[in-house]
Amino acid sequence: MSGNYTWMDTALATDNYYRIVSVGSDGQLQYSEIVETKSNSNHSDINISNRVKDNLISLQFNNAPAGIYNIRMMNTAGQTIQSNRVYHNNSNESKMISIKNNIAKGGYYLEVVKPDLTTNTYKLVVE
């Protein structure tokens, strides 16, 4: 039996590698060559380091639109610990956000509301 198959990976933020494995009717496995896909260099994104060290959260803006980004740090119960507004004015830059000195170590969430009002939530670990 032969056929054509397609699959679209719509969440490409970085370069990715793919390999197909097929299982024959006799149970034998056959592997394709590994194929590399490159991310779209115009992809707009914010990268957040999920490890918080020295009470600093690191934000990396990659081709992100200019504007005001509302940042909210929450505990695991969804309670706001801290809110910040960050103004981003060019396509690629790094920003650091200071968090409270008395914050307990553990897991938190960081909500980022972009200028177009889309929201992303990231997991953080305060060390």
N, C-alpha and C positions, 0 to 999 in steps of 0.2 A: 504494500500500500504506500502510495506517495501522496504528498500534499504540500500546499504552501501555507505557512503560518506566519502571522505577524503579531507583534506585541509592542505597544507604545509605553515607554517609561516617561511619564510626564513630570517627574520630580527630580530632574537632573540639576543639582547645584554644583557638582564637582565632576571631574572625569570619572568614568566608570568602566568596568571590564565585565564582559558577558561571555558565557560559554553555555552551549546547549548540550544536554545529555538526552539521548533517545534510547528507548528500551525496545528491542526487537521482539517479535512474537515468540522467539525462543528464550527470552529473558536476558539476552546478551546486551550489555551497555555499550554505547558508542558515543564518543565525545567529539564535539566540534572544536575547531581552533578557537583560541581566546580572541575576542574582538574588543578593541578599545574605542570608547566614544568620548569625545571632548565636549566639555560644557560650553554653552553659549557664552562667549566673552562679554556679551552685553547683559548677562543675567544680573538682576538686581537682588541684592541680599544683604542681610546683616548677620555676621558671625559673632556668637557670644561664647566666651570661654565658660564652660560649665563649672569650672573650679574657681572659687573665689578665694584669693590669697591676699593677705595684708589689707583686708577690708576694701578691696578694689574689684569692680566688675569691668572686664575689658570688652568693648564693643568694636567690631571692625566693619565699617561700611564699605561695601563693594558695589560700585555702580548704582548705589541707592539714590533715589530722588532727593533733592534738597527740600528742607522743610523742618518742621518741629515734630520730634518723636517723643511721645509720652511713654515713660518707663515706669512700671509699677512692680515692686518686689513684694511677693506674698508668701505667707507661711503655707504649710500643707492643708490648713483649714480654709484657705482662701482669704484670710485677713490681710489687709494691706500693712506692710511693715514700713515701706518708704516709697515715695513717689518723686520722680524727677522729670524735667523737660530737657531734652537735648536738641540743640539746633545743629543740623547737619547742612553744610553749605557747598559740598562738592562731591564728586563721584566716589573717591576712595580716600578714607581717612579713618584714624583710630580715635576713640574716645574712652576715657576712664570715668567710672562713676564711683564715688566714695560711699560706702555704706556705714551705718552706725557702728561705733566701736564695741558696744555692749551686746551685739547680736549673737545669739547662741549658735554653736556649730550644728550643722545638719542640713537637711534638704529644704529647698525653697523653690519658688517659681518666679520667673521674670516675664512680665507681660509687656510687649512692645506694640504700641499703636502707631502706625506709620501715618505720614501726611495724608494718604488717601483713605485713612480710617480702617484699613485692614489690620488685623491683630494677629500676632504670633506669640506663642507662649513657650518658654524654654525652661528646662529643669536646671537648677543650680545646686551646688554643694558648697557650703561655707566651711572652710577648714580652719 
